[in-house]
Amino acid sequence: MLELQKYASDPRYGSRNCKAVTLDTLSDRYNKPDDPECIALWRNIGYEKVPRSNIPWYESLGFRRYEEERLRYHDAGSSWYAVYMRKELV
């Protein structure tokens, strides 16, 4: 992610006018290890336990949430919520 941020404002790969980097990731509503619905959801697609959310890691890099929306992740076969995150470039 740190390399991506460098490339975003490099004219060879991005633009000097680039003001922010955005990403989307699976909502952390699915990462509650004690929630029976979360456990069932992940077991249904082959996971033994509920995985950790990567949102805290992105937040530690300076990304902030700005939207959450239901998306269709085709590999999971159903629609899931995604969190959109943004980091302003200095």
NORFENGI-V16597 format. One record per residue. N is the residue number from 1. RES is the residue in one letter. PHI is phi in whole degrees, -180 to 180 (999 if undefined). Layout:
BEGIN
n->{N:N}
res->{RES:RES}
phi->{PHI:PHI}
END
This chain:
BEGIN
n->{1:2:3:4:5:6:7:8:9:10:11:12:13:14:15:16:17:18:19:20:21:22:23:24:25:26:27:28:29:30:31:32:33:34:35:36:37:38:39:40:41:42:43:44:45:46:47:48:49:50:51:52:53:54:55:56:57:58:59:60:61:62:63:64:65:66:67:68:69:70:71:72:73:74:75:76:77:78:79:80:81:82:83:84:85:86:87:88:89:90}
res->{M:L:E:L:Q:K:Y:A:S:D:P:R:Y:G:S:R:N:C:K:A:V:T:L:D:T:L:S:D:R:Y:N:K:P:D:D:P:E:C:I:A:L:W:R:N:I:G:Y:E:K:V:P:R:S:N:I:P:W:Y:E:S:L:G:F:R:R:Y:E:E:E:R:L:R:Y:H:D:A:G:S:S:W:Y:A:V:Y:M:R:K:E:L:V}
phi->{999:-66:-65:-57:-63:-66:-68:-59:-104:-89:-58:-70:-124:-133:-154:-63:-86:-65:-105:-158:-118:-122:-153:-128:-149:-61:-59:-78:-66:-99:-117:-106:-64:-101:-91:-57:-66:-64:-60:-64:-59:-71:-63:-62:-108:101:-93:-78:-139:-72:-74:-75:-77:-95:-59:-58:-66:-61:-63:-66:-90:103:-77:-127:-67:-134:-165:-135:-150:-78:-126:-107:-96:-62:-69:-89:78:-152:-92:-130:-84:-118:-106:-98:-129:-142:-129:-73:-92:-89}
END
